[in-house]
Each structure stands twice: as structure tokens, then as C-alpha cells.
Amino acid sequence: MVHQWSLPDESVSPERAASAPPADLAQWAELFATTIAHLAAQLTMTQLRLRALATTVAEQGGADPAAVKLCLANLAETETGRYLRQNLGEDLAVAIELDDLERDVIAFLKGQSA
């Protein structure tokens, strides 16, 4: 899923220039660490929200598992790409094979093999 960047002595075509890492590796490391921290924070908030939602739904008698599965499949199809781009950020979104990752996430959430 990760792009193969050109070696420093290779010429980089204009269409691949956006995929090249920053020249300053410290800048790249900071960007990477900041992005991971941001994603970890989003994941933590989502886990807490889902835990609160599940606890409340269970206390109120539960939900239809088939309806939840169908809703998840529909959301996966319509929202995965947008959420991935938003959560990865512009710099990392161009550094990976985003379409492949999107297909894998959708397949996983729909219970299919990737």
C-alpha cells in the first residue's frame, strides 16, 4: 500500500513528485508522529463514543444485529474514502495506495475477504 519513492539519484516525474517524501527527514518524522498521534486521538474518542452508545442501547433493550450490519455495510460503501482522506491528512493520503486501502476497509466491514 505504500508508494515506492524514487531514490535521490533518480529523476522524479511530475505526476510522482507529490508522492515524494519531504527532503528534510526530521520534518517527515515530525509529520508522521503528529499524524499518528492525531489518529490515535480520533480512535480513542471514537471508541469512547461507541462504548457510550452501546451501553445506552443495551440498557434500553438492544438493537437489531441485522439492521446494524446493513447500516455498517452501507456506511462503509459511502463514507470510507472520505473518512480515510480526512483522517490520514493530505500528506499521508498521497503517500499510500489509498484506493487499495479503501477497498480493503470496505471488504472487512462487509465481512468479505480483502
N, C-alpha and C positions, 0 to 999 in steps of 0.2 A: 503494500500500500504506500510505501514511501518512495518519492521520486528519487531517481539516481541523479545526483548533481554532477555537473561537469567538473573534471579535475582542473586545478588552476591553470594548467598549460593548454587546456582545450579552449577553442572558441565557443562562445555561447550564442546560440541563435536568438533572435528577438523573442520568439514565442516561448523559449525556455528561460529567458532572463528573469521572469517573475518567479521562477522556481528556485533560483539560486539562493543559498543562504547569505545572510549579511556577511560582509567582508570581515568584520570585527567579531571574532568568536565569543568574546566576552558579552557583546551585545546580543548575540544569538542565544547564549546560555541564559542571560537575564530574561529575554523574551520567552524562552522555553519554560523557565522556572515560574515566571509570572503567569503564563497561560495555564500551567498545571495547577498552580495554587487557585486560580480563578475557577477552573473546572472542578477542583476538589470542593471548593466552597459551594458551587452550584449543586453538586451531587449531594453534599451534606444537607443543604436546605431542602432539596427535593425529597431526600429520604425522610426527613423530619415531617414534611408536609404529607407525604404518603402514609407515614405511620399514624399521624393525627387523623387523616381521612379514614384509613382502615379501622382504627379504633372506634371512631364515631359511627361508621357504617355498621360495624359488628354490634355495637351497643344498641343500635336501632333496628336490628333484625337481619342484617346482612344484605347482600346484593346477588343478583343472578349471575353466576360464573360465566355462562354462555354469552350474556349481554356484555359483560366486561371484556371477554376475549374478542368479541366482534368489534367493540369500540376501540380496543387497542390496535387491532389489525387495521381498522380504518384510519386511525390517527397516524399509525406508522407509515401508511401509504402517502398521506397528505402532508405530514409535518416533519418527517425525519430529516430531509435535506435542509430545510430552513433552520431547524434546531442545531444540526451539526455545524452549519456555516456560522451561526451565531455563537455557539459555544467554543468552536475552535479559534475563531478570530481570523481575520484576513490573512495574516502571515502564515499561520499553520495550514489554513484551508488550501493554499496554493502549494504547500509542501507535501501533500499526501494525495493519493488517488481517492478523492472524495466520493466519486460516483460508486466505486467498488465498496467503500465503507458504508455508504448509504444502502446499497443493495444488501450487504451482509446484515446490517441492523434490522432492516425491514424483514428479511427472511427469518432472523432469530425471533423477532417479536411476533411473527405469524406462526411460529413453531415449525418452520421449514429449515432444512439444512442449507447452509450458505454456499 
